[in-house]
Amino acid sequence: MEKPDDLINRQVEWDKLAQLWSDGQSHLIFMHGRRRVGKSWLLHRFAGAVDGIYYQATRGTAPEQLRRLTKVVAEYFDDAALRAGAELPGWEELFEYVIDAAGGEALFFAIDEFPYLVEQSPELTSIIQTVWDRHKTDSSFKLLLCGSHVTLMKQLEERDQPLHGRRTARLQISPFIYRDVARLVPDYDRRTQMCTYGIFGGLPGHLDRLDSARPLAENTERLILDSSSRLYDEATHLLDSFGKGSDLHYSVLFAIATGAHTFGEITKRTGRSAGALWPIIEWLRDMELIERQVPVTKQQPHKSKISLYRLTDPYLVFWYRFIQPIYSSGFIGMADPHTLWTSRIEPHLDDHMGRIFEDICRDFVRVEKPVSFQPLRIGRWWTRNSDGEVDIVVRGTQDELFVAECKWGSVDRRAYDRLRRRARRIADEIGDVPHLEYALFSGRGEFDASLQQAADDELTLYGPEDLLD
């Protein structure tokens, strides 16, 4: 089944849905991902390709939602009575109607933003359990439940939940990585493509209005720096759809964005106790807004006391660094977007891109696996007292090592010598390391002559052109 041309990337996700559609079995599929990551567009296009049902839930009372979904079902099956206003008495009757009307034929039924339905009808998961158990072996029904509230979607599978153990497949829809974003702005040079990712991030809902025929500065001015644009204050509404009481969540995001990376630093910055903050941080991790990083050498990462918290979204990193101070001061209303770009952003963009470039390179290594051994773990390494750090470390199944340093600017011999010294410290920490490989990444593609001469089977040099296939 061919993926539609208007569905950018998502080939892996499309192929998985196609495989589930065509295997002749019933499926209960869970899908989750952040808001604006492109879940709805993917499901809408797939449902159209297989002549299935797609319904996007909205907030509303249970009777309202049942009526809305009934209308969608009535149109799909061309049921005159339902279209004329006949009602199905409840959720169980609706699902039974759909399965019966399908007549044993394969049917794809996607319910988007499923948590909105459960919010008003907590019994719905038990009803789906009953219907699923009743029909999973006598039909080819493909029910997909999708939601942006990642935490609630994950909770569907917990032991005390009705749908525990019944899921047959799960799809996590992740933001685009750099190479995906680069394809959206093919007219830009590689360095500008990376800056585009560093400013707008990887959410398709943030990227859909980019115009590569315009300079990056102009795209940023009209899509972010203009106070009437959606992305100007998107970060301030990030959690609005998940209910009230999110002030502390925003405080944690702000603390991490402005330099509080350890748990102790976050508690100090927010003025809250560890007990109050822990569930907030775990929720933000579940929602894929922050990540917890542990040195890749730790044998039990979940127990490590050496950990750092970082924002996962380049747009949020950019927004908190550049837009939040302007937003808070009200300066945006007093200065035109072009002035803000030239005075507040462009002079400091290289500093911002240093951390983003590390993430770009780490994603490249994760996808391409440019190592001669079987990788087991990939991450960063640093010491408790911060006297050593390596941007990328790959550990092999036999404790082989690949280590790399990433510089947004040019790279000289000192970077290689420093990397070798730190690699020895990592090897000492692990123990027996039978094989070691080195790499240096330059955002400018500039390496001094001694490095180019040293490049061999042990050392590889990567510039911007190498990071996009």
Secondary structure, DSSP 8 states (H G I E B T S, - for coil): ----TTS-S-HHHHHHHHHHHHSSS-EEEEEE--TTSSHHHHHHHHHHHTT-EEEE--S--HHHHHHHHHHHHHHHHT-HHHHTT---SSHHHHHHHHHHHHTTS-EEEEEETHHHHHHH-TTHHHHHHHHHHHHTTT--EEEEEEES-HHHHHHTTSTTSTTTTT--EEEE-----HHHHHHH-TTS-HHHHHHHHHHHTT-HHHHTT--TTS-HHHHHIIIIISTTSGGGSGGGGTTGGG-S--HHHHHHHHHHHTT--SHHHHHHHHT--HHHHHHHHHHHHHTTSEEEE--TT-SSGGG-S--EEEES-HHHHHIIIIIHHHHHHTGGGTS-HHHHIIIIIGGGHHHHHHHHHHHHHHHHHHHH--SSS-EEEEEEEE-TTSS-EEEEEEEETTS-EEEEEEESS-B-HHHHHHHHHHHHHHHHHH-----EEEEEEESS--B-HHHHHH-SSSEEEE-GGGG--
